[in-house]
Amino acid sequence: MSHVPVLLNEVITALEPRDGALYIDGTFGAGGYSRAVLAAAECRVLGIDRDPNVRKLGEDLKKASDGRFVLVEAPFSAMKEVVTQSGGTQVDGIVLDLGVSSMQLDQAERGFSFAKDGPLDMRMSGQGPSAADAIAQLTEKELADIFYVYGEEKKSRRAAAAIVRERAEAPFETTDHLARVIAKAVGGKNSKTHPATRAFQGLRIFINDELGELVRVLTAAEQLLAPLGRLVVVTFHSLEDRIVKTFLRARAGLSAGTSRHMPEAEAGPEPSFRLLSRKAIEPSAEEVNLNPRARSARLRAAIRTNAPSWPIDISLFPHAPSLSRLEVSS
């Protein structure tokens, strides 16, 4: 399946591209959002992606847009450094499409999906420890924590125990091998989703430090956006959406449980964002029918105020094992 940008019309409506402005597409991927932004106004777009496999797509879009587009290979959490190095200080809008792309899922050699057997890799950048390294080196408890915290797998302990037993007999090298062991351990054959789905999600999020990257990029976006600049974020699972929702509501002067009919208990910093909508925007039934991968998408957007940036909130980081202690296999 080719990559189809999710909630594309809603993203462009929320971003409101205008002539002469500078926008960041922090998750360039196949370039769907970047192309749409460039088509919506005579603006410039800075694309960021840590996946080296998208370079050719970036070069093609640069030529097609007469130089109004530039792609930088970097994690999106480094966007402030990317803008600074290019001589800029502020941008007018930022769009983020989180998670793994259809393009990555469909490439068996990347090891993101068990639907197509491939090497147990999962690295978006191709650098650092792989999923195979994690499965081989982490303790049973650490694996269970990853599956539970990042994958929200209720039977995480069963999956971790089965992996540890199996790896004592033979190393895990392929996605199919891992998926079969997890599926047997957690059961759920009658479920609409594959029994290994949540564990695979958790492992992928861990290997790419996706939630840590998300917290850092939200903080960077707050620092980079000019007053009235817009932040648009599309998430695909509850952990991502919870972090984005908590971040934006807090910086809009709201707490997760605040009612508009109740006074605020304690005044915090001046709001740095104004929410475009209190509720997340979801895809239409028509879009989900055309693109089933859109079914879990949620869009949240906000407008930057004149207030100073807030300090980073470490409470947004979920607790899970450290990636840094893993050794990269040769």
DRENLUMMAR-452846 format. One record per residue (C-alpha): chain; y, z, x; residue in one letter. Coordinates in nm, 3 decimals, always signed. Each point is the difference from the previous one (the first is absolute). Example, Ala and Ser with C-alpha at 12.3 -4.5 7.8 and 13.67 -1.06 7.14 Angstrom:
BEGIN
{ch:A, Y:-0.450, Z:+0.780, X:+1.230, aa:A}
{ch:A, Y:+0.344, Z:-0.066, X:+0.137, aa:S}
//
This chain:
BEGIN
{ch:A, Y:+0.000, Z:+0.000, X:+0.000, aa:M}
{ch:A, Y:+0.346, Z:-0.092, X:+0.132, aa:S}
{ch:A, Y:+0.261, Z:+0.271, X:+0.022, aa:H}
{ch:A, Y:+0.200, Z:+0.035, X:-0.322, aa:V}
{ch:A, Y:+0.317, Z:+0.216, X:+0.021, aa:P}
{ch:A, Y:-0.031, Z:+0.279, X:-0.256, aa:V}
{ch:A, Y:+0.287, Z:+0.077, X:-0.240, aa:L}
{ch:A, Y:+0.202, Z:-0.276, X:+0.169, aa:L}
{ch:A, Y:+0.256, Z:-0.051, X:-0.279, aa:N}
{ch:A, Y:+0.043, Z:+0.374, X:-0.040, aa:E}
{ch:A, Y:+0.050, Z:+0.043, X:+0.376, aa:V}
{ch:A, Y:+0.274, Z:-0.266, X:+0.012, aa:I}
{ch:A, Y:+0.169, Z:+0.146, X:-0.308, aa:T}
{ch:A, Y:+0.004, Z:+0.347, X:+0.157, aa:A}
{ch:A, Y:+0.115, Z:-0.125, X:+0.343, aa:L}
{ch:A, Y:+0.279, Z:-0.224, X:-0.141, aa:E}
{ch:A, Y:+0.037, Z:-0.228, X:+0.306, aa:P}
{ch:A, Y:+0.355, Z:-0.123, X:+0.060, aa:R}
{ch:A, Y:+0.163, Z:-0.255, X:+0.224, aa:D}
{ch:A, Y:+0.085, Z:+0.112, X:+0.353, aa:G}
{ch:A, Y:-0.216, Z:+0.315, X:-0.015, aa:A}
{ch:A, Y:-0.278, Z:+0.110, X:+0.236, aa:L}
{ch:A, Y:-0.337, Z:+0.111, X:-0.135, aa:Y}
{ch:A, Y:-0.315, Z:+0.140, X:+0.158, aa:I}
{ch:A, Y:-0.346, Z:-0.096, X:-0.117, aa:D}
{ch:A, Y:-0.183, Z:+0.287, X:+0.167, aa:G}
{ch:A, Y:-0.346, Z:-0.132, X:-0.086, aa:T}
{ch:A, Y:+0.029, Z:-0.375, X:+0.059, aa:F}
{ch:A, Y:-0.370, Z:-0.085, X:-0.043, aa:G}
{ch:A, Y:-0.024, Z:-0.353, X:-0.139, aa:A}
{ch:A, Y:+0.376, Z:-0.009, X:-0.055, aa:G}
{ch:A, Y:+0.011, Z:-0.011, X:-0.380, aa:G}
{ch:A, Y:+0.286, Z:+0.246, X:-0.044, aa:Y}
{ch:A, Y:+0.197, Z:-0.141, X:+0.296, aa:S}
{ch:A, Y:-0.012, Z:-0.353, X:-0.142, aa:R}
{ch:A, Y:+0.109, Z:+0.123, X:-0.343, aa:A}
{ch:A, Y:+0.294, Z:+0.198, X:+0.143, aa:V}
{ch:A, Y:+0.115, Z:-0.298, X:+0.209, aa:L}
{ch:A, Y:-0.022, Z:-0.223, X:-0.309, aa:A}
{ch:A, Y:+0.199, Z:+0.245, X:-0.214, aa:A}
{ch:A, Y:+0.314, Z:+0.002, X:+0.219, aa:A}
{ch:A, Y:+0.156, Z:-0.139, X:+0.317, aa:E}
{ch:A, Y:-0.099, Z:+0.314, X:+0.186, aa:C}
{ch:A, Y:-0.193, Z:+0.092, X:+0.312, aa:R}
{ch:A, Y:-0.339, Z:+0.171, X:+0.012, aa:V}
{ch:A, Y:-0.153, Z:+0.197, X:+0.285, aa:L}
{ch:A, Y:-0.377, Z:+0.012, X:-0.039, aa:G}
{ch:A, Y:-0.207, Z:+0.274, X:+0.166, aa:I}
{ch:A, Y:-0.378, Z:+0.010, X:+0.032, aa:D}
{ch:A, Y:-0.237, Z:+0.160, X:+0.251, aa:R}
{ch:A, Y:-0.272, Z:-0.258, X:-0.071, aa:D}
{ch:A, Y:+0.006, Z:-0.266, X:+0.278, aa:P}
{ch:A, Y:-0.184, Z:-0.243, X:-0.228, aa:N}
{ch:A, Y:+0.316, Z:-0.072, X:-0.202, aa:V}
{ch:A, Y:+0.206, Z:-0.140, X:+0.290, aa:R}
{ch:A, Y:-0.054, Z:-0.364, X:-0.099, aa:K}
{ch:A, Y:+0.109, Z:+0.071, X:-0.358, aa:L}
{ch:A, Y:+0.316, Z:+0.163, X:+0.134, aa:G}
{ch:A, Y:+0.078, Z:-0.296, X:+0.227, aa:E}
{ch:A, Y:-0.050, Z:-0.243, X:-0.287, aa:D}
{ch:A, Y:+0.234, Z:+0.197, X:-0.230, aa:L}
{ch:A, Y:+0.266, Z:+0.021, X:+0.272, aa:K}
{ch:A, Y:+0.002, Z:-0.379, X:+0.026, aa:K}
{ch:A, Y:-0.009, Z:-0.052, X:-0.376, aa:A}
{ch:A, Y:+0.295, Z:+0.237, X:-0.053, aa:S}
{ch:A, Y:+0.221, Z:-0.153, X:+0.269, aa:D}
{ch:A, Y:-0.014, Z:+0.318, X:+0.204, aa:G}
{ch:A, Y:+0.089, Z:+0.241, X:-0.283, aa:R}
{ch:A, Y:-0.334, Z:+0.174, X:+0.058, aa:F}
{ch:A, Y:-0.129, Z:+0.180, X:+0.311, aa:V}
{ch:A, Y:-0.336, Z:+0.175, X:+0.041, aa:L}
{ch:A, Y:-0.046, Z:+0.299, X:+0.231, aa:V}
{ch:A, Y:-0.347, Z:+0.129, X:+0.088, aa:E}
{ch:A, Y:+0.020, Z:+0.378, X:-0.038, aa:A}
{ch:A, Y:-0.105, Z:+0.282, X:-0.232, aa:P}
{ch:A, Y:+0.246, Z:+0.025, X:-0.288, aa:F}
{ch:A, Y:+0.078, Z:+0.360, X:+0.090, aa:S}
{ch:A, Y:+0.182, Z:-0.144, X:+0.304, aa:A}
{ch:A, Y:+0.242, Z:-0.201, X:-0.211, aa:M}
{ch:A, Y:+0.302, Z:+0.204, X:+0.107, aa:K}
{ch:A, Y:-0.075, Z:-0.079, X:+0.367, aa:E}
{ch:A, Y:-0.060, Z:-0.367, X:-0.091, aa:V}
{ch:A, Y:+0.339, Z:-0.026, X:-0.172, aa:V}
{ch:A, Y:+0.178, Z:+0.186, X:+0.281, aa:T}
{ch:A, Y:-0.154, Z:-0.225, X:+0.267, aa:Q}
{ch:A, Y:+0.123, Z:-0.305, X:-0.191, aa:S}
{ch:A, Y:+0.353, Z:+0.138, X:+0.010, aa:G}
{ch:A, Y:+0.016, Z:+0.120, X:-0.360, aa:G}
{ch:A, Y:+0.067, Z:+0.340, X:-0.153, aa:T}
{ch:A, Y:-0.052, Z:-0.035, X:-0.376, aa:Q}
{ch:A, Y:-0.181, Z:-0.223, X:-0.249, aa:V}
{ch:A, Y:+0.058, Z:-0.081, X:-0.365, aa:D}
{ch:A, Y:-0.353, Z:+0.031, X:-0.130, aa:G}
{ch:A, Y:-0.356, Z:+0.083, X:+0.098, aa:I}
{ch:A, Y:-0.324, Z:-0.098, X:-0.173, aa:V}
{ch:A, Y:-0.340, Z:+0.151, X:+0.082, aa:L}
{ch:A, Y:-0.337, Z:-0.119, X:-0.131, aa:D}
{ch:A, Y:-0.240, Z:+0.272, X:+0.109, aa:L}
{ch:A, Y:-0.369, Z:+0.004, X:+0.080, aa:G}
{ch:A, Y:-0.225, Z:-0.281, X:+0.117, aa:V}
{ch:A, Y:+0.072, Z:-0.359, X:-0.096, aa:S}
{ch:A, Y:-0.233, Z:-0.244, X:-0.175, aa:S}
{ch:A, Y:+0.013, Z:-0.208, X:+0.317, aa:M}
{ch:A, Y:-0.137, Z:+0.290, X:+0.207, aa:Q}
{ch:A, Y:-0.265, Z:+0.091, X:-0.259, aa:L}
{ch:A, Y:-0.125, Z:-0.356, X:-0.013, aa:D}
{ch:A, Y:-0.055, Z:-0.026, X:+0.377, aa:Q}
{ch:A, Y:-0.347, Z:+0.143, X:+0.061, aa:A}
{ch:A, Y:+0.063, Z:+0.025, X:+0.375, aa:E}
{ch:A, Y:+0.278, Z:+0.255, X:-0.062, aa:R}
{ch:A, Y:-0.248, Z:+0.249, X:-0.147, aa:G}
{ch:A, Y:+0.221, Z:+0.123, X:-0.284, aa:F}
{ch:A, Y:-0.240, Z:-0.073, X:-0.283, aa:S}
{ch:A, Y:-0.369, Z:+0.051, X:-0.069, aa:F}
{ch:A, Y:+0.005, Z:-0.302, X:-0.233, aa:A}
{ch:A, Y:-0.047, Z:-0.219, X:+0.307, aa:K}
{ch:A, Y:-0.207, Z:+0.140, X:+0.285, aa:D}
{ch:A, Y:+0.188, Z:+0.019, X:+0.327, aa:G}
{ch:A, Y:+0.067, Z:+0.222, X:+0.301, aa:P}
{ch:A, Y:+0.108, Z:+0.355, X:-0.085, aa:L}
{ch:A, Y:+0.360, Z:-0.040, X:+0.117, aa:D}
{ch:A, Y:+0.280, Z:+0.049, X:-0.262, aa:M}
{ch:A, Y:+0.287, Z:-0.005, X:+0.253, aa:R}
{ch:A, Y:+0.309, Z:-0.178, X:-0.135, aa:M}
{ch:A, Y:+0.148, Z:-0.041, X:+0.347, aa:S}
{ch:A, Y:-0.328, Z:-0.060, X:+0.181, aa:G}
{ch:A, Y:+0.095, Z:+0.285, X:+0.235, aa:Q}
{ch:A, Y:-0.126, Z:+0.357, X:+0.039, aa:G}
{ch:A, Y:-0.316, Z:+0.164, X:-0.135, aa:P}
{ch:A, Y:-0.203, Z:-0.195, X:-0.254, aa:S}
{ch:A, Y:-0.186, Z:+0.121, X:-0.306, aa:A}
{ch:A, Y:-0.321, Z:-0.018, X:+0.205, aa:A}
{ch:A, Y:+0.157, Z:+0.238, X:+0.255, aa:D}
{ch:A, Y:+0.088, Z:+0.247, X:-0.275, aa:A}
{ch:A, Y:-0.345, Z:-0.014, X:-0.158, aa:I}
{ch:A, Y:-0.164, Z:+0.052, X:+0.341, aa:A}
{ch:A, Y:+0.223, Z:+0.280, X:+0.133, aa:Q}
{ch:A, Y:+0.130, Z:+0.216, X:-0.285, aa:L}
{ch:A, Y:-0.184, Z:+0.309, X:-0.116, aa:T}
{ch:A, Y:-0.162, Z:+0.023, X:-0.341, aa:E}
{ch:A, Y:+0.283, Z:+0.221, X:-0.127, aa:K}
{ch:A, Y:+0.267, Z:-0.238, X:+0.132, aa:E}
{ch:A, Y:-0.163, Z:-0.298, X:-0.169, aa:L}
{ch:A, Y:-0.030, Z:+0.194, X:-0.325, aa:A}
{ch:A, Y:+0.369, Z:+0.095, X:+0.021, aa:D}
{ch:A, Y:+0.100, Z:-0.364, X:+0.050, aa:I}
{ch:A, Y:-0.206, Z:-0.118, X:-0.296, aa:F}
{ch:A, Y:+0.131, Z:+0.282, X:-0.219, aa:Y}
{ch:A, Y:+0.369, Z:+0.009, X:+0.100, aa:V}
{ch:A, Y:+0.064, Z:-0.371, X:+0.056, aa:Y}
{ch:A, Y:-0.266, Z:-0.152, X:-0.223, aa:G}
{ch:A, Y:-0.008, Z:+0.269, X:-0.271, aa:E}
{ch:A, Y:-0.380, Z:-0.024, X:+0.011, aa:E}
{ch:A, Y:-0.142, Z:+0.300, X:-0.187, aa:K}
{ch:A, Y:-0.338, Z:-0.032, X:+0.170, aa:K}
{ch:A, Y:+0.153, Z:-0.019, X:+0.348, aa:S}
{ch:A, Y:-0.234, Z:+0.261, X:+0.149, aa:R}
{ch:A, Y:-0.307, Z:-0.192, X:-0.110, aa:R}
{ch:A, Y:+0.136, Z:-0.320, X:+0.151, aa:A}
{ch:A, Y:+0.091, Z:+0.168, X:+0.329, aa:A}
{ch:A, Y:-0.338, Z:+0.173, X:+0.030, aa:A}
{ch:A, Y:-0.184, Z:-0.327, X:-0.062, aa:A}
{ch:A, Y:+0.206, Z:-0.176, X:+0.267, aa:I}
{ch:A, Y:-0.067, Z:+0.268, X:+0.259, aa:V}
{ch:A, Y:-0.375, Z:-0.015, X:-0.071, aa:R}
{ch:A, Y:-0.005, Z:-0.379, X:+0.022, aa:E}
{ch:A, Y:+0.206, Z:-0.030, X:+0.318, aa:R}
{ch:A, Y:-0.248, Z:+0.224, X:+0.180, aa:A}
{ch:A, Y:-0.252, Z:-0.281, X:-0.051, aa:E}
{ch:A, Y:+0.223, Z:-0.307, X:+0.047, aa:A}
{ch:A, Y:+0.372, Z:-0.063, X:+0.054, aa:P}
{ch:A, Y:+0.213, Z:-0.141, X:-0.280, aa:F}
{ch:A, Y:+0.132, Z:-0.343, X:+0.096, aa:E}
{ch:A, Y:+0.043, Z:-0.188, X:-0.330, aa:T}
{ch:A, Y:+0.171, Z:+0.057, X:-0.333, aa:T}
{ch:A, Y:-0.320, Z:-0.070, X:-0.190, aa:D}
{ch:A, Y:-0.195, Z:+0.268, X:+0.188, aa:H}
{ch:A, Y:+0.264, Z:+0.265, X:-0.071, aa:L}
{ch:A, Y:+0.040, Z:-0.106, X:-0.363, aa:A}
{ch:A, Y:-0.374, Z:+0.022, X:-0.067, aa:R}
{ch:A, Y:-0.027, Z:+0.350, X:+0.147, aa:V}
{ch:A, Y:+0.303, Z:+0.129, X:-0.191, aa:I}
{ch:A, Y:-0.109, Z:-0.163, X:-0.326, aa:A}
{ch:A, Y:-0.344, Z:+0.161, X:+0.023, aa:K}
{ch:A, Y:+0.158, Z:+0.340, X:+0.069, aa:A}
{ch:A, Y:+0.262, Z:+0.007, X:-0.275, aa:V}
{ch:A, Y:-0.184, Z:-0.201, X:-0.268, aa:G}
{ch:A, Y:+0.196, Z:-0.149, X:-0.287, aa:G}
{ch:A, Y:-0.190, Z:-0.326, X:-0.044, aa:K}
{ch:A, Y:+0.128, Z:-0.034, X:-0.357, aa:N}
{ch:A, Y:+0.365, Z:+0.028, X:+0.103, aa:S}
{ch:A, Y:+0.232, Z:-0.301, X:-0.027, aa:K}
{ch:A, Y:+0.096, Z:+0.047, X:+0.366, aa:T}
{ch:A, Y:-0.231, Z:+0.007, X:+0.301, aa:H}
{ch:A, Y:-0.113, Z:+0.356, X:+0.086, aa:P}
{ch:A, Y:+0.143, Z:-0.034, X:+0.354, aa:A}
{ch:A, Y:+0.347, Z:-0.109, X:-0.114, aa:T}
{ch:A, Y:+0.175, Z:+0.337, X:+0.033, aa:R}
{ch:A, Y:-0.158, Z:+0.087, X:+0.334, aa:A}
{ch:A, Y:+0.095, Z:-0.341, X:+0.142, aa:F}
{ch:A, Y:+0.354, Z:+0.047, X:-0.126, aa:Q}
{ch:A, Y:+0.022, Z:+0.339, X:+0.166, aa:G}
{ch:A, Y:-0.133, Z:-0.131, X:+0.330, aa:L}
{ch:A, Y:+0.242, Z:-0.295, X:-0.001, aa:R}
{ch:A, Y:+0.298, Z:+0.224, X:-0.076, aa:I}
{ch:A, Y:-0.102, Z:+0.234, X:+0.281, aa:F}
{ch:A, Y:-0.054, Z:-0.274, X:+0.261, aa:I}
{ch:A, Y:+0.342, Z:-0.153, X:-0.070, aa:N}
{ch:A, Y:+0.181, Z:+0.332, X:-0.059, aa:D}
{ch:A, Y:+0.129, Z:-0.161, X:-0.318, aa:E}
{ch:A, Y:+0.138, Z:+0.313, X:-0.167, aa:L}
{ch:A, Y:+0.169, Z:+0.123, X:+0.317, aa:G}
{ch:A, Y:+0.151, Z:-0.346, X:+0.039, aa:E}
{ch:A, Y:+0.117, Z:+0.013, X:-0.362, aa:L}
{ch:A, Y:+0.185, Z:+0.330, X:+0.044, aa:V}
{ch:A, Y:+0.163, Z:-0.128, X:+0.320, aa:R}
{ch:A, Y:+0.105, Z:-0.332, X:-0.154, aa:V}
{ch:A, Y:+0.155, Z:+0.169, X:-0.304, aa:L}
{ch:A, Y:+0.206, Z:+0.217, X:+0.234, aa:T}
{ch:A, Y:+0.099, Z:-0.306, X:+0.206, aa:A}
{ch:A, Y:+0.097, Z:-0.191, X:-0.315, aa:A}
{ch:A, Y:+0.224, Z:+0.285, X:-0.110, aa:E}
{ch:A, Y:+0.177, Z:-0.012, X:+0.337, aa:Q}
{ch:A, Y:+0.032, Z:-0.380, X:+0.008, aa:L}
{ch:A, Y:+0.116, Z:-0.086, X:-0.349, aa:L}
{ch:A, Y:+0.371, Z:-0.056, X:-0.051, aa:A}
{ch:A, Y:+0.164, Z:+0.163, X:-0.303, aa:P}
{ch:A, Y:-0.121, Z:-0.185, X:-0.314, aa:L}
{ch:A, Y:-0.292, Z:-0.137, X:+0.204, aa:G}
{ch:A, Y:-0.329, Z:-0.015, X:-0.187, aa:R}
{ch:A, Y:-0.347, Z:+0.129, X:+0.086, aa:L}
{ch:A, Y:-0.292, Z:-0.157, X:-0.189, aa:V}
{ch:A, Y:-0.355, Z:+0.127, X:+0.059, aa:V}
{ch:A, Y:-0.325, Z:-0.132, X:-0.147, aa:V}
{ch:A, Y:-0.299, Z:+0.234, X:+0.030, aa:T}
{ch:A, Y:-0.367, Z:-0.052, X:-0.083, aa:F}
{ch:A, Y:-0.154, Z:+0.346, X:-0.021, aa:H}
{ch:A, Y:+0.097, Z:+0.348, X:-0.107, aa:S}
{ch:A, Y:+0.049, Z:+0.149, X:+0.347, aa:L}
{ch:A, Y:+0.261, Z:-0.260, X:+0.093, aa:E}
{ch:A, Y:+0.171, Z:+0.017, X:-0.337, aa:D}
{ch:A, Y:+0.011, Z:+0.380, X:+0.009, aa:R}
{ch:A, Y:+0.177, Z:-0.002, X:+0.338, aa:I}
{ch:A, Y:+0.252, Z:-0.265, X:-0.108, aa:V}
{ch:A, Y:+0.065, Z:+0.176, X:-0.331, aa:K}
{ch:A, Y:+0.046, Z:+0.340, X:+0.163, aa:T}
{ch:A, Y:+0.229, Z:-0.143, X:+0.271, aa:F}
{ch:A, Y:+0.226, Z:-0.192, X:-0.237, aa:L}
{ch:A, Y:+0.020, Z:+0.267, X:-0.268, aa:R}
{ch:A, Y:+0.090, Z:+0.266, X:+0.254, aa:A}
{ch:A, Y:+0.269, Z:-0.217, X:+0.155, aa:R}
{ch:A, Y:+0.134, Z:-0.086, X:-0.343, aa:A}
{ch:A, Y:+0.052, Z:+0.372, X:-0.060, aa:G}
{ch:A, Y:-0.310, Z:+0.045, X:-0.215, aa:L}
{ch:A, Y:-0.316, Z:+0.199, X:+0.058, aa:S}
{ch:A, Y:-0.342, Z:-0.122, X:-0.116, aa:A}
{ch:A, Y:+0.010, Z:+0.222, X:-0.306, aa:G}
{ch:A, Y:+0.373, Z:+0.005, X:-0.071, aa:T}
{ch:A, Y:+0.100, Z:-0.063, X:-0.360, aa:S}
{ch:A, Y:+0.333, Z:-0.167, X:-0.073, aa:R}
{ch:A, Y:+0.055, Z:+0.272, X:-0.263, aa:H}
{ch:A, Y:-0.028, Z:+0.285, X:+0.253, aa:M}
{ch:A, Y:+0.253, Z:+0.100, X:+0.266, aa:P}
{ch:A, Y:-0.106, Z:-0.038, X:+0.363, aa:E}
{ch:A, Y:-0.122, Z:+0.327, X:+0.147, aa:A}
{ch:A, Y:+0.166, Z:-0.049, X:+0.336, aa:E}
{ch:A, Y:+0.248, Z:-0.253, X:+0.133, aa:A}
{ch:A, Y:-0.135, Z:-0.205, X:+0.291, aa:G}
{ch:A, Y:+0.158, Z:-0.268, X:+0.217, aa:P}
{ch:A, Y:+0.210, Z:-0.264, X:-0.172, aa:E}
{ch:A, Y:-0.228, Z:-0.267, X:-0.153, aa:P}
{ch:A, Y:-0.053, Z:-0.292, X:+0.238, aa:S}
{ch:A, Y:-0.158, Z:-0.224, X:-0.264, aa:F}
{ch:A, Y:+0.046, Z:-0.086, X:-0.367, aa:R}
{ch:A, Y:-0.318, Z:-0.100, X:-0.181, aa:L}
{ch:A, Y:-0.004, Z:-0.337, X:-0.174, aa:L}
{ch:A, Y:-0.263, Z:+0.136, X:-0.237, aa:S}
{ch:A, Y:-0.161, Z:+0.340, X:-0.039, aa:R}
{ch:A, Y:-0.335, Z:-0.159, X:-0.073, aa:K}
{ch:A, Y:-0.194, Z:-0.238, X:+0.220, aa:A}
{ch:A, Y:-0.005, Z:-0.364, X:-0.107, aa:I}
{ch:A, Y:-0.353, Z:-0.130, X:-0.062, aa:E}
{ch:A, Y:-0.132, Z:-0.358, X:-0.010, aa:P}
{ch:A, Y:-0.032, Z:-0.174, X:-0.334, aa:S}
{ch:A, Y:-0.337, Z:-0.060, X:-0.160, aa:A}
{ch:A, Y:+0.053, Z:-0.370, X:+0.068, aa:E}
{ch:A, Y:+0.050, Z:+0.058, X:+0.374, aa:E}
{ch:A, Y:-0.306, Z:+0.225, X:+0.023, aa:V}
{ch:A, Y:-0.203, Z:-0.264, X:-0.180, aa:N}
{ch:A, Y:+0.113, Z:-0.266, X:+0.250, aa:L}
{ch:A, Y:-0.025, Z:+0.229, X:+0.303, aa:N}
{ch:A, Y:-0.242, Z:+0.296, X:-0.047, aa:P}
{ch:A, Y:+0.116, Z:+0.154, X:+0.331, aa:R}
{ch:A, Y:+0.333, Z:+0.073, X:-0.170, aa:A}
{ch:A, Y:-0.151, Z:+0.247, X:-0.248, aa:R}
{ch:A, Y:+0.080, Z:+0.314, X:+0.202, aa:S}
{ch:A, Y:+0.343, Z:-0.113, X:+0.125, aa:A}
{ch:A, Y:+0.305, Z:+0.217, X:-0.065, aa:R}
{ch:A, Y:+0.361, Z:-0.086, X:+0.088, aa:L}
{ch:A, Y:+0.266, Z:+0.261, X:+0.070, aa:R}
{ch:A, Y:+0.358, Z:-0.083, X:+0.098, aa:A}
{ch:A, Y:+0.322, Z:+0.180, X:+0.080, aa:A}
{ch:A, Y:+0.358, Z:-0.067, X:+0.109, aa:I}
{ch:A, Y:+0.148, Z:+0.166, X:+0.310, aa:R}
{ch:A, Y:+0.303, Z:+0.223, X:-0.053, aa:T}
{ch:A, Y:+0.276, Z:+0.090, X:+0.247, aa:N}
{ch:A, Y:-0.163, Z:+0.335, X:+0.081, aa:A}
{ch:A, Y:-0.141, Z:+0.079, X:+0.346, aa:P}
{ch:A, Y:-0.373, Z:-0.044, X:+0.064, aa:S}
{ch:A, Y:-0.225, Z:+0.300, X:-0.054, aa:W}
{ch:A, Y:-0.225, Z:+0.143, X:+0.274, aa:P}
{ch:A, Y:-0.362, Z:-0.116, X:+0.000, aa:I}
{ch:A, Y:-0.222, Z:+0.196, X:-0.239, aa:D}
{ch:A, Y:-0.322, Z:+0.095, X:+0.180, aa:I}
{ch:A, Y:-0.149, Z:+0.125, X:-0.328, aa:S}
{ch:A, Y:-0.046, Z:-0.365, X:-0.099, aa:L}
{ch:A, Y:-0.266, Z:-0.048, X:+0.270, aa:F}
{ch:A, Y:-0.354, Z:+0.057, X:-0.140, aa:P}
{ch:A, Y:-0.221, Z:+0.223, X:+0.216, aa:H}
{ch:A, Y:-0.282, Z:-0.189, X:+0.172, aa:A}
{ch:A, Y:-0.158, Z:-0.031, X:+0.348, aa:P}
{ch:A, Y:+0.207, Z:-0.137, X:+0.288, aa:S}
{ch:A, Y:-0.053, Z:-0.362, X:+0.098, aa:L}
{ch:A, Y:+0.124, Z:+0.065, X:+0.352, aa:S}
{ch:A, Y:-0.314, Z:+0.176, X:+0.120, aa:R}
{ch:A, Y:-0.223, Z:-0.305, X:-0.050, aa:L}
{ch:A, Y:-0.105, Z:-0.204, X:+0.299, aa:E}
{ch:A, Y:+0.008, Z:-0.378, X:-0.027, aa:V}
{ch:A, Y:-0.343, Z:-0.151, X:+0.062, aa:S}
{ch:A, Y:-0.023, Z:-0.279, X:+0.254, aa:S}
//
